[in-house]
Amino acid sequence: MRHSSVISRRVAAAAVSVVLASGAAACGPEDAGAKGGTSGKAAGAPQKGGTLTVLNNEAQSDFDPARLYTSGGGNVPSLVFRTLTTRNREAGAAGTQVVPDLATDTGRPNKDATEWTYTLKEGLKFEDGTAITSADIKYGIERSFAAELSGGAPYLRDWLVGGDTYQGPYKDKKGLASIVTPDARTIVFKLRKPEGEFPFVATQTQFAPVPKAEDTGARYEEHPVSSGPYKVVKNENDGERLVLERNEHWDPKTDEERKAYPDRIDVRSGLDEAVINQRLATSSGADSAAVTTDTNLGPAELAQVGSDKALAARVGTGRFGFTNYIAFNPKVKPFDNPKVRQAIAYAVNRTSVVNAAGGSALAEPATTFLPEQKAFGFTPYDHFPAGRTGDPEKAKELLRQAGYPNGLTVTLLHSTAQNRTTSPEIATAVQEALGKAGITVKLDGQEPNSFNEKRWSVKDAPGFFLSRWGADWPAGGPFLAPIFDGRQIVTNGSNYNHAQLNDPTVNKEIDEINKLTDLKAAATRWGALDKKIGEQSLDVPLFHPVYKRLVGKDIKNVVISDWTGVLDISQVAVK
């Protein structure tokens, strides 16, 4: 098994955490935020000053750049940690682009994209005023390989020459030879194979500089040395309370992306989601200048918002690259028969599924595996067109052709978590729709840990289950490769290639696309590959989620990109 299986063991589990860490489940009135304008009653141009309050459910328990698994640098983390590249801090599709951060450009590849070179901008400084050098970035990456600092994105273990055996600087003081720093402003990465999407990976917090002399190992997260506009002045109860204040040595002339309007940012976590939304809606006192980076509005709350124009004006809408789907394991009968899989695809009622997911305000029906965003290479297709409500008669016809004229009985694995993605509501909607086509569905609800163990097991995976996938960055690679690359099938850990597809033509096309450094050309190829794989009916896309979040009445400059799907905290102003 090739080393890229390292990616597949961790990426899907992290897809949800990426969403939380970056501030959303990944893009006011409906589009007030999407246009990057002002929100609520706070009129006028945004100004510097004031305190921004962040009300969260999940604590920022890891605040070490080595241990964070974030996309584009994250949301709150990106205020402290700058990286070689970052996401473009603009609304909508423009926000899916990679742009320079600490580096002067997004990277210079050699001819076959197996070597990437970056040059640092001049005048970069840490919070203590010392210069940031290429050696600091090299060290920051190397410490992310240490076992005691695990948790970050796994790509570099697979991509860097020697990364699969390197154990970090605490055990191997010689460092990683595939990261070369010929001078204080130049850093070169040598890869095992072509990777045209390397600039996306360089947005991960593992690329944040760390001064070796200040590294305190597992305690570094208590006071990480800032390279961004804010520094950590308080970290209580393992990230439950974080207070950030201005880093006086951050030079906005070197940072075109972060606006850094507030003087102070106060992050308070461990709050009930209903309480967060109620406090944001009421917007009294400090809550008038508050946002959340992890709590969405639910159906009941949206109903309340819908009857209040003032509240509706403070709702940001975003879309993150995420797909919820039915997964088939063709190794299990009767799902080895393509006509059975096709019958289920025709029988599904996407309207009832969308309603179960919270309604059309929170979910959009899907017929493609790739999300409906240009950056992913979205190519419209519907190989088994059944309309929004399904085609039970076509499904019955296919069942007869498959040898089941009297229908059949199957079991659907789902989670008992009330997440409206893989939960009982979605499973029941599928059950009812398939029943009309003569398919009796028995529901097998498992608590989340058991559910994940079963669906991610090559040995014990059922033939029919609910699943979901989110992208580590807005491109087709991290969406299709872990799910459909046969070399990423994991037999002794978490396997996300649910169909256990090992098609040489698919594998070869993935390798060919990875060689491309022209991301637009790559996107076109990813879209074509999605369409080709879709013909095999290995899954049934159900819906893409939509995220709606309230902000306090005095919040200004709400910018929501299609990379994160939520407001970018680096753009927010409170005055």
JOGIVEN-V709282 format. One record per residue. N is the residue number from 0. PSI is psi in whole degrees, -180 to 180 (* if undefined). Layout:
n=N psi=PSI
n=N psi=PSI
This chain:
n=0 psi=132
n=1 psi=164
n=2 psi=-14
n=3 psi=-12
n=4 psi=-21
n=5 psi=-40
n=6 psi=-50
n=7 psi=-24
n=8 psi=-21
n=9 psi=-21
n=10 psi=-42
n=11 psi=-40
n=12 psi=-34
n=13 psi=-16
n=14 psi=-41
n=15 psi=-40
n=16 psi=-29
n=17 psi=-45
n=18 psi=-48
n=19 psi=-43
n=20 psi=-32
n=21 psi=-11
n=22 psi=6
n=23 psi=175
n=24 psi=85
n=25 psi=*
n=26 psi=*
n=27 psi=-28
n=28 psi=-172
n=29 psi=-46
n=30 psi=20
n=31 psi=-44
n=32 psi=-38
n=33 psi=-21
n=34 psi=0
n=35 psi=24
n=36 psi=-162
n=37 psi=162
n=38 psi=143
n=39 psi=-144
n=40 psi=0
n=41 psi=86
n=42 psi=166
n=43 psi=169
n=44 psi=141
n=45 psi=144
n=46 psi=162
n=47 psi=151
n=48 psi=169
n=49 psi=178
n=50 psi=128
n=51 psi=126
n=52 psi=136
n=53 psi=120
n=54 psi=113
n=55 psi=156
n=56 psi=-47
n=57 psi=133
n=58 psi=149
n=59 psi=71
n=60 psi=-27
n=61 psi=118
n=62 psi=34
n=63 psi=128
n=64 psi=-25
n=65 psi=-30
n=66 psi=-10
n=67 psi=139
n=68 psi=90
n=69 psi=155
n=70 psi=129
n=71 psi=11
n=72 psi=-5
n=73 psi=-173
n=74 psi=-78
n=75 psi=-44
n=76 psi=-34
n=77 psi=-7
n=78 psi=-21
n=79 psi=-36
n=80 psi=117
n=81 psi=152
n=82 psi=173
n=83 psi=-46
n=84 psi=169
n=85 psi=177
n=86 psi=150
n=87 psi=122
n=88 psi=62
n=89 psi=163
n=90 psi=155
n=91 psi=-146
n=92 psi=-30
n=93 psi=-27
n=94 psi=-3
n=95 psi=-1
n=96 psi=148
n=97 psi=136
n=98 psi=162
n=99 psi=150
n=100 psi=-89
n=101 psi=-25
n=102 psi=163
n=103 psi=-18
n=104 psi=-175
n=105 psi=9
n=106 psi=146
n=107 psi=108
n=108 psi=156
n=109 psi=-173
n=110 psi=-39
n=111 psi=16
n=112 psi=30
n=113 psi=-1
n=114 psi=131
n=115 psi=133
n=116 psi=136
n=117 psi=146
n=118 psi=130
n=119 psi=149
n=120 psi=159
n=121 psi=150
n=122 psi=13
n=123 psi=134
n=124 psi=151
n=125 psi=176
n=126 psi=-20
n=127 psi=4
n=128 psi=-7
n=129 psi=152
n=130 psi=142
n=131 psi=127
n=132 psi=169
n=133 psi=-31
n=134 psi=-34
n=135 psi=-36
n=136 psi=-43
n=137 psi=-45
n=138 psi=-40
n=139 psi=-40
n=140 psi=-45
n=141 psi=-40
n=142 psi=-20
n=143 psi=-12
n=144 psi=-12
n=145 psi=136
n=146 psi=-35
n=147 psi=-7
n=148 psi=32
n=149 psi=163
n=150 psi=-21
n=151 psi=180
n=152 psi=140
n=153 psi=1
n=154 psi=-41
n=155 psi=-27
n=156 psi=-36
n=157 psi=-35
n=158 psi=-39
n=159 psi=140
n=160 psi=125
n=161 psi=-2
n=162 psi=-26
n=163 psi=-18
n=164 psi=-11
n=165 psi=138
n=166 psi=13
n=167 psi=165
n=168 psi=-17
n=169 psi=-29
n=170 psi=-33
n=171 psi=93
n=172 psi=-10
n=173 psi=-21
n=174 psi=180
n=175 psi=115
n=176 psi=-20
n=177 psi=-1
n=178 psi=114
n=179 psi=135
n=180 psi=86
n=181 psi=-23
n=182 psi=180
n=183 psi=-17
n=184 psi=3
n=185 psi=136
n=186 psi=135
n=187 psi=135
n=188 psi=128
n=189 psi=121
n=190 psi=156
n=191 psi=-26
n=192 psi=163
n=193 psi=134
n=194 psi=92
n=195 psi=-17
n=196 psi=18
n=197 psi=-38
n=198 psi=-28
n=199 psi=-43
n=200 psi=-32
n=201 psi=-2
n=202 psi=-13
n=203 psi=150
n=204 psi=-14
n=205 psi=-19
n=206 psi=7
n=207 psi=141
n=208 psi=141
n=209 psi=120
n=210 psi=123
n=211 psi=-38
n=212 psi=-21
n=213 psi=0
n=214 psi=120
n=215 psi=24
n=216 psi=-130
n=217 psi=-18
n=218 psi=-3
n=219 psi=-31
n=220 psi=-20
n=221 psi=-35
n=222 psi=75
n=223 psi=147
n=224 psi=122
n=225 psi=141
n=226 psi=0
n=227 psi=-167
n=228 psi=-14
n=229 psi=154
n=230 psi=155
n=231 psi=122
n=232 psi=-12
n=233 psi=133
n=234 psi=100
n=235 psi=146
n=236 psi=50
n=237 psi=50
n=238 psi=4
n=239 psi=-32
n=240 psi=118
n=241 psi=133
n=242 psi=126
n=243 psi=139
n=244 psi=167
n=245 psi=139
n=246 psi=107
n=247 psi=-16
n=248 psi=2
n=249 psi=129
n=250 psi=110
n=251 psi=-18
n=252 psi=-21
n=253 psi=1
n=254 psi=99
n=255 psi=-7
n=256 psi=-41
n=257 psi=126
n=258 psi=-36
n=259 psi=57
n=260 psi=-50
n=261 psi=152
n=262 psi=-29
n=263 psi=144
n=264 psi=122
n=265 psi=108
n=266 psi=119
n=267 psi=121
n=268 psi=-178
n=269 psi=19
n=270 psi=147
n=271 psi=140
n=272 psi=-40
n=273 psi=-36
n=274 psi=-42
n=275 psi=-50
n=276 psi=-34
n=277 psi=-42
n=278 psi=-40
n=279 psi=-38
n=280 psi=-44
n=281 psi=-39
n=282 psi=50
n=283 psi=147
n=284 psi=-135
n=285 psi=-23
n=286 psi=-15
n=287 psi=-22
n=288 psi=48
n=289 psi=154
n=290 psi=173
n=291 psi=146
n=292 psi=8
n=293 psi=9
n=294 psi=121
n=295 psi=162
n=296 psi=140
n=297 psi=177
n=298 psi=-44
n=299 psi=-40
n=300 psi=-35
n=301 psi=-34
n=302 psi=-40
n=303 psi=-43
n=304 psi=-38
n=305 psi=-23
n=306 psi=8
n=307 psi=104
n=308 psi=-36
n=309 psi=-41
n=310 psi=-43
n=311 psi=-32
n=312 psi=-12
n=313 psi=17
n=314 psi=125
n=315 psi=137
n=316 psi=132
n=317 psi=163
n=318 psi=128
n=319 psi=149
n=320 psi=95
n=321 psi=139
n=322 psi=132
n=323 psi=135
n=324 psi=165
n=325 psi=130
n=326 psi=140
n=327 psi=144
n=328 psi=98
n=329 psi=-5
n=330 psi=-13
n=331 psi=129
n=332 psi=149
n=333 psi=15
n=334 psi=-1
n=335 psi=-14
n=336 psi=115
n=337 psi=-33
n=338 psi=-30
n=339 psi=-44
n=340 psi=-40
n=341 psi=-39
n=342 psi=-43
n=343 psi=-40
n=344 psi=-40
n=345 psi=-31
n=346 psi=-25
n=347 psi=134
n=348 psi=101
n=349 psi=-24
n=350 psi=-44
n=351 psi=-33
n=352 psi=-44
n=353 psi=-42
n=354 psi=-40
n=355 psi=-26
n=356 psi=0
n=357 psi=-1
n=358 psi=173
n=359 psi=-17
n=360 psi=-22
n=361 psi=-3
n=362 psi=143
n=363 psi=131
n=364 psi=144
n=365 psi=139
n=366 psi=-3
n=367 psi=153
n=368 psi=-42
n=369 psi=142
n=370 psi=159
n=371 psi=64
n=372 psi=139
n=373 psi=-36
n=374 psi=-31
n=375 psi=-16
n=376 psi=20
n=377 psi=122
n=378 psi=114
n=379 psi=135
n=380 psi=156
n=381 psi=90
n=382 psi=-21
n=383 psi=68
n=384 psi=117
n=385 psi=12
n=386 psi=-173
n=387 psi=-24
n=388 psi=6
n=389 psi=165
n=390 psi=81
n=391 psi=-31
n=392 psi=-42
n=393 psi=-38
n=394 psi=-42
n=395 psi=-40
n=396 psi=-44
n=397 psi=-36
n=398 psi=-40
n=399 psi=-43
n=400 psi=-29
n=401 psi=-6
n=402 psi=19
n=403 psi=66
n=404 psi=-23
n=405 psi=18
n=406 psi=-173
n=407 psi=167
n=408 psi=132
n=409 psi=165
n=410 psi=132
n=411 psi=119
n=412 psi=134
n=413 psi=170
n=414 psi=153
n=415 psi=-4
n=416 psi=139
n=417 psi=68
n=418 psi=-4
n=419 psi=27
n=420 psi=-52
n=421 psi=24
n=422 psi=176
n=423 psi=-35
n=424 psi=-44
n=425 psi=-43
n=426 psi=-42
n=427 psi=-39
n=428 psi=-40
n=429 psi=-44
n=430 psi=-47
n=431 psi=-41
n=432 psi=-44
n=433 psi=-30
n=434 psi=-34
n=435 psi=-18
n=436 psi=8
n=437 psi=16
n=438 psi=111
n=439 psi=122
n=440 psi=119
n=441 psi=132
n=442 psi=132
n=443 psi=92
n=444 psi=127
n=445 psi=146
n=446 psi=155
n=447 psi=-46
n=448 psi=-45
n=449 psi=-41
n=450 psi=-48
n=451 psi=-40
n=452 psi=-41
n=453 psi=-45
n=454 psi=-20
n=455 psi=16
n=456 psi=127
n=457 psi=-39
n=458 psi=-43
n=459 psi=5
n=460 psi=134
n=461 psi=176
n=462 psi=-11
n=463 psi=113
n=464 psi=161
n=465 psi=146
n=466 psi=178
n=467 psi=158
n=468 psi=136
n=469 psi=151
n=470 psi=142
n=471 psi=-22
n=472 psi=161
n=473 psi=78
n=474 psi=165
n=475 psi=-26
n=476 psi=-58
n=477 psi=-2
n=478 psi=-47
n=479 psi=-38
n=480 psi=-49
n=481 psi=-24
n=482 psi=-33
n=483 psi=-1
n=484 psi=117
n=485 psi=-22
n=486 psi=-5
n=487 psi=10
n=488 psi=127
n=489 psi=120
n=490 psi=-15
n=491 psi=28
n=492 psi=-155
n=493 psi=118
n=494 psi=123
n=495 psi=-8
n=496 psi=81
n=497 psi=-32
n=498 psi=-4
n=499 psi=41
n=500 psi=128
n=501 psi=70
n=502 psi=116
n=503 psi=-35
n=504 psi=-36
n=505 psi=-46
n=506 psi=-43
n=507 psi=-41
n=508 psi=-38
n=509 psi=-44
n=510 psi=-41
n=511 psi=-41
n=512 psi=-37
n=513 psi=-19
n=514 psi=-18
n=515 psi=130
n=516 psi=-8
n=517 psi=100
n=518 psi=-28
n=519 psi=-42
n=520 psi=-39
n=521 psi=-41
n=522 psi=-42
n=523 psi=-42
n=524 psi=-39
n=525 psi=-41
n=526 psi=-42
n=527 psi=-38
n=528 psi=-40
n=529 psi=-45
n=530 psi=-41
n=531 psi=-46
n=532 psi=-37
n=533 psi=-26
n=534 psi=-22
n=535 psi=-1
n=536 psi=54
n=537 psi=-9
n=538 psi=167
n=539 psi=102
n=540 psi=136
n=541 psi=-57
n=542 psi=158
n=543 psi=130
n=544 psi=154
n=545 psi=141
n=546 psi=131
n=547 psi=126
n=548 psi=143
n=549 psi=153
n=550 psi=158
n=551 psi=158
n=552 psi=-20
n=553 psi=7
n=554 psi=136
n=555 psi=161
n=556 psi=54
n=557 psi=115
n=558 psi=123
n=559 psi=118
n=560 psi=164
n=561 psi=1
n=562 psi=-49
n=563 psi=-28
n=564 psi=1
n=565 psi=171
n=566 psi=142
n=567 psi=113
n=568 psi=-22
n=569 psi=-9
n=570 psi=-14
n=571 psi=140
n=572 psi=155
n=573 psi=4
n=574 psi=*
